[in-house]
Amino acid sequence: MKKLLYIYSIDAMKNLMLGILSCSRFKLRSVPDYFFRGLKGEGIPLEARIFAVIDVYDALTSDRPYPKAWSKEETLEYIREQSGKHFDPQVVEVFLKLEIDG
């Protein structure tokens, strides 16, 4: 059982790293072919699609030297606008429900 969990953990981490390294968009671009053989849309692992939304939310709502943080409302509107373009629409739907309903 430990071996199966270990293998799953490695696979999940690989999928998460795909999201970190790819900067891919859900619809418009695919991950570069030399990196992960042109994954796009639902071919991008779910962990990576979830990470993409969370990463942008955190980046936009965090104060940095430049630029200043966006408000929660501005950030959620941006994520809504990018649903189906930059982000998986199903992931955005769940994220917004969790974020709004708390």
NUPA-155469 format. One record per residue: x, y, z of N, C-alpha, C in turn. Coordinates in nm, 2 decimals. Layout:
<pt n_px="X" n_py="Y" n_pz="Z" ca_px="X" ca_py="Y" ca_pz="Z" c_px="X" c_py="Y" c_pz="Z"/>
...
//
This chain:
<pt n_px="0.08" n_py="-0.12" n_pz="0.00" ca_px="0.00" ca_py="0.00" ca_pz="0.00" c_px="0.09" c_py="0.13" c_pz="0.00"/>
<pt n_px="0.19" n_py="0.13" n_pz="0.08" ca_px="0.28" ca_py="0.24" ca_pz="0.09" c_px="0.34" c_py="0.27" c_pz="-0.05"/>
<pt n_px="0.38" n_py="0.16" n_pz="-0.12" ca_px="0.44" ca_py="0.18" ca_pz="-0.25" c_px="0.34" c_py="0.25" c_pz="-0.35"/>
<pt n_px="0.21" n_py="0.21" n_pz="-0.34" ca_px="0.11" ca_py="0.27" ca_pz="-0.43" c_px="0.09" c_py="0.41" c_pz="-0.39"/>
<pt n_px="0.09" n_py="0.45" n_pz="-0.27" ca_px="0.07" ca_py="0.59" ca_pz="-0.23" c_px="0.19" c_py="0.67" c_pz="-0.27"/>
<pt n_px="0.31" n_py="0.61" n_pz="-0.26" ca_px="0.43" ca_py="0.68" ca_pz="-0.31" c_px="0.43" c_py="0.71" c_pz="-0.46"/>
<pt n_px="0.39" n_py="0.61" n_pz="-0.53" ca_px="0.38" ca_py="0.62" ca_pz="-0.68" c_px="0.27" c_py="0.73" c_pz="-0.71"/>
<pt n_px="0.16" n_py="0.73" n_pz="-0.64" ca_px="0.05" ca_py="0.83" ca_pz="-0.67" c_px="0.11" c_py="0.97" c_pz="-0.63"/>
<pt n_px="0.18" n_py="0.98" n_pz="-0.52" ca_px="0.24" ca_py="1.11" ca_pz="-0.48" c_px="0.33" c_py="1.16" c_pz="-0.59"/>
<pt n_px="0.41" n_py="1.08" n_pz="-0.64" ca_px="0.51" ca_py="1.12" ca_pz="-0.75" c_px="0.43" c_py="1.17" c_pz="-0.87"/>
<pt n_px="0.33" n_py="1.09" n_pz="-0.91" ca_px="0.25" ca_py="1.13" ca_pz="-1.03" c_px="0.17" c_py="1.26" c_pz="-1.00"/>
<pt n_px="0.12" n_py="1.28" n_pz="-0.88" ca_px="0.05" ca_py="1.40" ca_pz="-0.85" c_px="0.14" c_py="1.52" c_pz="-0.85"/>
<pt n_px="0.26" n_py="1.50" n_pz="-0.80" ca_px="0.36" ca_py="1.61" ca_pz="-0.80" c_px="0.40" c_py="1.64" c_pz="-0.94"/>
<pt n_px="0.42" n_py="1.54" n_pz="-1.02" ca_px="0.45" ca_py="1.57" ca_pz="-1.16" c_px="0.34" c_py="1.65" c_pz="-1.23"/>
<pt n_px="0.22" n_py="1.62" n_pz="-1.20" ca_px="0.11" ca_py="1.69" ca_pz="-1.26" c_px="0.10" c_py="1.83" c_pz="-1.21"/>
<pt n_px="0.13" n_py="1.85" n_pz="-1.08" ca_px="0.14" ca_py="1.99" ca_pz="-1.02" c_px="0.25" c_py="2.07" c_pz="-1.08"/>
<pt n_px="0.37" n_py="2.00" n_pz="-1.10" ca_px="0.48" ca_py="2.07" ca_pz="-1.16" c_px="0.45" c_py="2.11" c_pz="-1.31"/>
<pt n_px="0.37" n_py="2.03" n_pz="-1.37" ca_px="0.33" ca_py="2.07" ca_pz="-1.51" c_px="0.26" c_py="2.20" c_pz="-1.51"/>
<pt n_px="0.17" n_py="2.22" n_pz="-1.41" ca_px="0.10" ca_py="2.35" ca_pz="-1.40" c_px="0.20" c_py="2.47" c_pz="-1.37"/>
<pt n_px="0.29" n_py="2.44" n_pz="-1.28" ca_px="0.39" ca_py="2.55" ca_pz="-1.24" c_px="0.47" c_py="2.59" c_pz="-1.36"/>
<pt n_px="0.52" n_py="2.49" n_pz="-1.43" ca_px="0.62" ca_py="2.51" ca_pz="-1.54" c_px="0.56" c_py="2.55" c_pz="-1.67"/>
<pt n_px="0.44" n_py="2.51" n_pz="-1.70" ca_px="0.39" ca_py="2.53" ca_pz="-1.83" c_px="0.34" c_py="2.67" c_pz="-1.86"/>
<pt n_px="0.27" n_py="2.73" n_pz="-1.77" ca_px="0.21" ca_py="2.86" ca_pz="-1.79" c_px="0.11" c_py="2.85" c_pz="-1.91"/>
<pt n_px="0.06" n_py="2.73" n_pz="-1.93" ca_px="-0.03" ca_py="2.71" ca_pz="-2.04" c_px="-0.17" c_py="2.77" c_pz="-2.01"/>
<pt n_px="-0.24" n_py="2.80" n_pz="-2.12" ca_px="-0.37" ca_py="2.84" ca_pz="-2.11" c_px="-0.46" c_py="2.73" c_pz="-2.15"/>
<pt n_px="-0.58" n_py="2.73" n_pz="-2.09" ca_px="-0.67" ca_py="2.62" ca_pz="-2.10" c_px="-0.71" c_py="2.60" c_pz="-2.25"/>
<pt n_px="-0.74" n_py="2.70" n_pz="-2.32" ca_px="-0.80" ca_py="2.69" ca_pz="-2.45" c_px="-0.70" c_py="2.74" c_pz="-2.56"/>
<pt n_px="-0.63" n_py="2.85" n_pz="-2.54" ca_px="-0.56" ca_py="2.91" ca_pz="-2.65" c_px="-0.42" c_py="2.85" c_pz="-2.68"/>
<pt n_px="-0.36" n_py="2.80" n_pz="-2.58" ca_px="-0.22" ca_py="2.75" ca_pz="-2.60" c_px="-0.21" c_py="2.61" c_pz="-2.54"/>
<pt n_px="-0.11" n_py="2.54" n_pz="-2.59" ca_px="-0.08" ca_py="2.41" ca_pz="-2.53" c_px="0.05" c_py="2.42" c_pz="-2.46"/>
<pt n_px="0.08" n_py="2.33" n_pz="-2.37" ca_px="0.21" ca_py="2.32" ca_pz="-2.32" c_px="0.31" c_py="2.30" c_pz="-2.43"/>
<pt n_px="0.43" n_py="2.36" n_pz="-2.43" ca_px="0.52" ca_py="2.34" ca_pz="-2.54" c_px="0.55" c_py="2.19" c_pz="-2.57"/>
<pt n_px="0.55" n_py="2.15" n_pz="-2.70" ca_px="0.57" ca_py="2.01" ca_pz="-2.74" c_px="0.69" c_py="1.95" c_pz="-2.68"/>
<pt n_px="0.80" n_py="2.03" n_pz="-2.67" ca_px="0.92" ca_py="1.98" ca_pz="-2.62" c_px="0.92" c_py="1.95" c_pz="-2.47"/>
<pt n_px="0.81" n_py="2.00" n_pz="-2.41" ca_px="0.81" ca_py="1.98" ca_pz="-2.26" c_px="0.71" c_py="1.87" c_pz="-2.22"/>
<pt n_px="0.59" n_py="1.87" n_pz="-2.27" ca_px="0.50" ca_py="1.76" ca_pz="-2.23" c_px="0.41" c_py="1.72" c_pz="-2.35"/>
<pt n_px="0.46" n_py="1.73" n_pz="-2.47" ca_px="0.39" ca_py="1.68" ca_pz="-2.58" c_px="0.26" c_py="1.74" c_pz="-2.61"/>
<pt n_px="0.25" n_py="1.87" n_pz="-2.60" ca_px="0.14" ca_py="1.95" ca_pz="-2.65" c_px="0.00" c_py="1.93" c_pz="-2.58"/>
<pt n_px="0.01" n_py="1.91" n_pz="-2.45" ca_px="-0.12" ca_py="1.89" ca_pz="-2.37" c_px="-0.19" c_py="2.03" c_pz="-2.37"/>
<pt n_px="-0.33" n_py="2.02" n_pz="-2.38" ca_px="-0.41" ca_py="2.14" ca_pz="-2.37" c_px="-0.55" c_py="2.10" c_pz="-2.33"/>
<pt n_px="-0.63" n_py="2.20" n_pz="-2.29" ca_px="-0.76" ca_py="2.17" ca_pz="-2.24" c_px="-0.76" c_py="2.07" c_pz="-2.13"/>
<pt n_px="-0.86" n_py="1.98" n_pz="-2.14" ca_px="-0.87" ca_py="1.87" ca_pz="-2.04" c_px="-0.76" c_py="1.77" c_pz="-2.04"/>
<pt n_px="-0.67" n_py="1.78" n_pz="-2.14" ca_px="-0.55" ca_py="1.70" ca_pz="-2.14" c_px="-0.45" c_py="1.74" c_pz="-2.04"/>
<pt n_px="-0.46" n_py="1.87" n_pz="-1.99" ca_px="-0.37" ca_py="1.92" ca_pz="-1.89" c_px="-0.42" c_py="1.85" c_pz="-1.76"/>
<pt n_px="-0.33" n_py="1.79" n_pz="-1.68" ca_px="-0.38" ca_py="1.73" ca_pz="-1.56" c_px="-0.46" c_py="1.82" c_pz="-1.47"/>
<pt n_px="-0.56" n_py="1.76" n_pz="-1.40" ca_px="-0.65" ca_py="1.84" ca_pz="-1.32" c_px="-0.57" c_py="1.92" c_pz="-1.21"/>
<pt n_px="-0.47" n_py="1.86" n_pz="-1.15" ca_px="-0.39" ca_py="1.93" ca_pz="-1.05" c_px="-0.33" c_py="2.06" c_pz="-1.10"/>
<pt n_px="-0.29" n_py="2.06" n_pz="-1.23" ca_px="-0.23" ca_py="2.17" ca_pz="-1.29" c_px="-0.34" c_py="2.28" c_pz="-1.32"/>
<pt n_px="-0.45" n_py="2.24" n_pz="-1.36" ca_px="-0.56" ca_py="2.33" ca_pz="-1.39" c_px="-0.61" c_py="2.40" c_pz="-1.27"/>
<pt n_px="-0.61" n_py="2.33" n_pz="-1.16" ca_px="-0.65" ca_py="2.38" ca_pz="-1.03" c_px="-0.54" c_py="2.48" c_pz="-0.98"/>
<pt n_px="-0.42" n_py="2.44" n_pz="-0.99" ca_px="-0.31" ca_py="2.53" ca_pz="-0.95" c_px="-0.31" c_py="2.66" c_pz="-1.03"/>
<pt n_px="-0.34" n_py="2.66" n_pz="-1.16" ca_px="-0.34" ca_py="2.78" ca_pz="-1.24" c_px="-0.43" c_py="2.88" c_pz="-1.18"/>
<pt n_px="-0.55" n_py="2.84" n_pz="-1.14" ca_px="-0.65" ca_py="2.94" ca_pz="-1.08" c_px="-0.60" c_py="2.99" c_pz="-0.95"/>
<pt n_px="-0.55" n_py="2.90" n_pz="-0.86" ca_px="-0.51" ca_py="2.94" ca_pz="-0.73" c_px="-0.38" c_py="3.03" c_pz="-0.74"/>
<pt n_px="-0.29" n_py="3.00" n_pz="-0.83" ca_px="-0.17" ca_py="3.08" ca_pz="-0.84" c_px="-0.20" c_py="3.22" c_pz="-0.89"/>
<pt n_px="-0.29" n_py="3.24" n_pz="-0.98" ca_px="-0.33" ca_py="3.37" ca_pz="-1.03" c_px="-0.40" c_py="3.45" c_pz="-0.92"/>
<pt n_px="-0.49" n_py="3.38" n_pz="-0.85" ca_px="-0.56" ca_py="3.45" ca_pz="-0.74" c_px="-0.47" c_py="3.50" c_pz="-0.64"/>
<pt n_px="-0.37" n_py="3.41" n_pz="-0.60" ca_px="-0.27" ca_py="3.45" ca_pz="-0.50" c_px="-0.19" c_py="3.57" c_pz="-0.55"/>
<pt n_px="-0.14" n_py="3.56" n_pz="-0.67" ca_px="-0.05" ca_py="3.66" ca_pz="-0.73" c_px="-0.12" c_py="3.80" c_pz="-0.74"/>
<pt n_px="-0.25" n_py="3.80" n_pz="-0.78" ca_px="-0.32" ca_py="3.92" ca_pz="-0.80" c_px="-0.37" c_py="3.99" c_pz="-0.66"/>
<pt n_px="-0.39" n_py="3.90" n_pz="-0.56" ca_px="-0.44" ca_py="3.96" ca_pz="-0.44" c_px="-0.33" c_py="3.98" c_pz="-0.33"/>
<pt n_px="-0.20" n_py="3.96" n_pz="-0.37" ca_px="-0.09" ca_py="3.98" ca_pz="-0.28" c_px="-0.02" c_py="4.11" c_pz="-0.31"/>
<pt n_px="0.01" n_py="4.18" n_pz="-0.21" ca_px="0.09" ca_py="4.31" ca_pz="-0.22" c_px="0.23" c_py="4.27" c_pz="-0.26"/>
<pt n_px="0.28" n_py="4.34" n_pz="-0.36" ca_px="0.42" ca_py="4.32" ca_pz="-0.41" c_px="0.47" c_py="4.46" c_pz="-0.43"/>
<pt n_px="0.60" n_py="4.47" n_pz="-0.44" ca_px="0.66" ca_py="4.60" ca_pz="-0.47" c_px="0.59" c_py="4.67" c_pz="-0.59"/>
<pt n_px="0.56" n_py="4.59" n_pz="-0.69" ca_px="0.50" ca_py="4.65" ca_pz="-0.81" c_px="0.43" c_py="4.53" c_pz="-0.88"/>
<pt n_px="0.31" n_py="4.54" n_pz="-0.91" ca_px="0.20" ca_py="4.63" ca_pz="-0.88" c_px="0.14" c_py="4.60" c_pz="-0.74"/>
<pt n_px="0.06" n_py="4.69" n_pz="-0.70" ca_px="-0.02" ca_py="4.67" ca_pz="-0.57" c_px="-0.12" c_py="4.56" c_pz="-0.59"/>
<pt n_px="-0.17" n_py="4.50" n_pz="-0.48" ca_px="-0.27" ca_py="4.39" ca_pz="-0.49" c_px="-0.40" c_py="4.44" c_pz="-0.55"/>
<pt n_px="-0.47" n_py="4.36" n_pz="-0.62" ca_px="-0.60" ca_py="4.38" ca_pz="-0.66" c_px="-0.70" c_py="4.35" c_pz="-0.55"/>
<pt n_px="-0.82" n_py="4.41" n_pz="-0.55" ca_px="-0.92" ca_py="4.37" ca_pz="-0.45" c_px="-0.97" c_py="4.23" c_pz="-0.48"/>
<pt n_px="-1.03" n_py="4.17" n_pz="-0.39" ca_px="-1.09" ca_py="4.04" ca_pz="-0.41" c_px="-1.19" c_py="4.04" c_pz="-0.52"/>
<pt n_px="-1.27" n_py="4.14" n_pz="-0.52" ca_px="-1.38" ca_py="4.15" ca_pz="-0.63" c_px="-1.32" c_py="4.17" c_pz="-0.77"/>
<pt n_px="-1.21" n_py="4.25" n_pz="-0.78" ca_px="-1.15" ca_py="4.26" ca_pz="-0.91" c_px="-1.08" c_py="4.13" c_pz="-0.96"/>
<pt n_px="-1.02" n_py="4.06" n_pz="-0.86" ca_px="-0.96" ca_py="3.93" ca_pz="-0.89" c_px="-1.06" c_py="3.83" c_pz="-0.94"/>
<pt n_px="-1.17" n_py="3.82" n_pz="-0.86" ca_px="-1.27" ca_py="3.72" ca_pz="-0.90" c_px="-1.34" c_py="3.75" c_pz="-1.03"/>
<pt n_px="-1.35" n_py="3.88" n_pz="-1.06" ca_px="-1.41" ca_py="3.92" ca_pz="-1.19" c_px="-1.31" c_py="3.88" c_pz="-1.31"/>
<pt n_px="-1.18" n_py="3.90" n_pz="-1.28" ca_px="-1.08" ca_py="3.86" ca_pz="-1.38" c_px="-1.08" c_py="3.71" c_pz="-1.41"/>
<pt n_px="-1.09" n_py="3.64" n_pz="-1.30" ca_px="-1.09" ca_py="3.49" ca_pz="-1.31" c_px="-1.22" c_py="3.45" c_pz="-1.39"/>
<pt n_px="-1.33" n_py="3.51" n_pz="-1.36" ca_px="-1.46" ca_py="3.49" ca_pz="-1.43" c_px="-1.44" c_py="3.51" c_pz="-1.58"/>
<pt n_px="-1.38" n_py="3.63" n_pz="-1.61" ca_px="-1.35" ca_py="3.66" ca_pz="-1.75" c_px="-1.26" c_py="3.57" c_pz="-1.83"/>
<pt n_px="-1.17" n_py="3.51" n_pz="-1.76" ca_px="-1.07" ca_py="3.42" ca_pz="-1.82" c_px="-1.12" c_py="3.27" c_pz="-1.82"/>
<pt n_px="-1.23" n_py="3.25" n_pz="-1.76" ca_px="-1.29" ca_py="3.11" ca_pz="-1.77" c_px="-1.31" c_py="3.06" c_pz="-1.91"/>
<pt n_px="-1.25" n_py="2.95" n_pz="-1.94" ca_px="-1.26" ca_py="2.89" ca_pz="-2.08" c_px="-1.15" c_py="2.94" c_pz="-2.17"/>
<pt n_px="-1.08" n_py="3.05" n_pz="-2.12" ca_px="-0.97" ca_py="3.10" ca_pz="-2.20" c_px="-0.84" c_py="3.06" c_pz="-2.14"/>
<pt n_px="-0.81" n_py="3.12" n_pz="-2.02" ca_px="-0.69" ca_py="3.09" ca_pz="-1.95" c_px="-0.71" c_py="2.97" c_pz="-1.85"/>
<pt n_px="-0.83" n_py="2.96" n_pz="-1.80" ca_px="-0.87" ca_py="2.86" ca_pz="-1.70" c_px="-0.97" c_py="2.77" c_pz="-1.74"/>
<pt n_px="-0.97" n_py="2.65" n_pz="-1.69" ca_px="-1.07" ca_py="2.55" ca_pz="-1.71" c_px="-1.21" c_py="2.60" c_pz="-1.65"/>
<pt n_px="-1.31" n_py="2.61" n_pz="-1.72" ca_px="-1.44" ca_py="2.66" ca_pz="-1.67" c_px="-1.49" c_py="2.58" c_pz="-1.55"/>
<pt n_px="-1.48" n_py="2.45" n_pz="-1.55" ca_px="-1.53" ca_py="2.37" ca_pz="-1.44" c_px="-1.45" c_py="2.40" c_pz="-1.31"/>
<pt n_px="-1.32" n_py="2.42" n_pz="-1.32" ca_px="-1.24" ca_py="2.46" ca_pz="-1.21" c_px="-1.28" c_py="2.60" c_pz="-1.16"/>
<pt n_px="-1.30" n_py="2.69" n_pz="-1.25" ca_px="-1.34" ca_py="2.83" ca_pz="-1.21" c_px="-1.47" c_py="2.82" c_pz="-1.14"/>
<pt n_px="-1.57" n_py="2.75" n_pz="-1.19" ca_px="-1.70" ca_py="2.74" ca_pz="-1.12" c_px="-1.69" c_py="2.69" c_pz="-0.98"/>
<pt n_px="-1.61" n_py="2.59" n_pz="-0.96" ca_px="-1.59" ca_py="2.54" ca_pz="-0.82" c_px="-1.51" c_py="2.64" c_pz="-0.73"/>
<pt n_px="-1.41" n_py="2.69" n_pz="-0.79" ca_px="-1.33" ca_py="2.79" ca_pz="-0.72" c_px="-1.42" c_py="2.91" c_pz="-0.67"/>
<pt n_px="-1.50" n_py="2.96" n_pz="-0.76" ca_px="-1.58" ca_py="3.08" ca_pz="-0.73" c_px="-1.69" c_py="3.04" c_pz="-0.63"/>
<pt n_px="-1.74" n_py="2.93" n_pz="-0.64" ca_px="-1.84" ca_py="2.88" ca_pz="-0.54" c_px="-1.77" c_py="2.87" c_pz="-0.40"/>
<pt n_px="-1.66" n_py="2.81" n_pz="-0.39" ca_px="-1.59" ca_py="2.80" ca_pz="-0.26" c_px="-1.55" c_py="2.94" c_pz="-0.21"/>
<pt n_px="-1.50" n_py="3.02" n_pz="-0.30" ca_px="-1.45" ca_py="3.16" ca_pz="-0.26" c_px="-1.56" c_py="3.25" c_pz="-0.21"/>
<pt n_px="-1.67" n_py="3.24" n_pz="-0.28" ca_px="-1.79" ca_py="3.33" ca_pz="-0.25" c_px="-1.87" c_py="3.27" c_pz="-0.14"/>
<pt n_px="-1.89" n_py="3.14" n_pz="-0.13" ca_px="-1.97" ca_py="3.08" ca_pz="-0.03" c_px="-1.89" c_py="3.06" c_pz="0.10"/>
<pt n_px="-1.76" n_py="3.06" n_pz="0.08" ca_px="-1.66" ca_py="3.05" ca_pz="0.19" c_px="-1.66" c_py="2.93" c_pz="0.26"/>
//
